């Protein structure tokens, strides 16, 4: 149990991927996402996923 306490929780945020896929059918541009990126970076997420599923 003590070893588990020492390991930090790593969170992957998926809002840039999931939200615009669900709400506006992947029509968001990079320019529309950029205003929030700096704030999300300051949160300290382990990673931010923005990769869409419909890629070839």
C-alpha positions as CSV (number, residue, x, y, z in Angstrom):
1,X,0.0,0.0,0.0
2,X,2.8,2.4,0.8
3,X,4.3,2.0,-2.7
4,X,1.0,3.0,-4.3
5,X,0.9,6.3,-2.4
6,X,4.2,7.3,-3.8
7,X,3.1,6.9,-7.4
8,X,1.4,10.0,-8.9
9,X,-2.0,9.7,-10.6
10,X,-1.6,10.3,-14.4
11,X,-4.6,11.7,-16.1
12,X,-5.2,11.8,-19.8
13,X,-7.7,14.5,-20.9
14,X,-9.8,13.6,-23.9
15,X,-12.1,16.7,-24.2
16,X,-10.4,18.0,-27.4
17,X,-11.1,14.6,-29.0
18,X,-14.4,13.6,-27.6
19,X,-16.3,16.9,-27.2
20,X,-16.1,18.1,-30.7
21,X,-16.6,14.6,-32.2
22,X,-19.9,14.4,-30.3
23,X,-21.2,17.9,-30.4
24,X,-20.2,19.4,-33.7
25,X,-19.2,16.4,-35.8
26,X,-15.4,17.1,-35.9
27,X,-15.8,20.6,-37.4
28,X,-13.7,22.4,-34.9
29,X,-10.5,23.9,-36.3
30,X,-7.2,24.1,-34.6
31,X,-7.6,27.9,-34.3
32,X,-10.9,27.3,-32.3
33,X,-9.0,25.0,-29.9
34,X,-6.0,27.1,-29.3
35,X,-7.5,29.6,-26.8
36,X,-8.0,26.9,-24.2
37,X,-4.7,25.0,-24.7
38,X,-2.5,27.1,-22.4
39,X,-5.0,26.8,-19.6
40,X,-5.2,23.0,-20.1
41,X,-1.4,22.8,-20.0
42,X,-1.3,24.6,-16.7
43,X,-3.6,21.9,-15.2
44,X,-0.7,19.4,-15.5
45,X,-2.4,16.6,-17.3
46,X,-0.2,13.6,-18.1
47,X,-1.4,13.8,-21.7
48,X,-4.1,15.5,-23.7
49,X,-5.6,13.3,-26.4
50,X,-6.8,15.0,-29.5
51,X,-6.4,12.3,-32.1
52,X,-9.6,11.5,-34.0
53,X,-10.8,8.0,-34.7
54,X,-11.6,8.6,-38.4
55,X,-8.0,8.8,-39.6
56,X,-6.3,6.8,-42.4
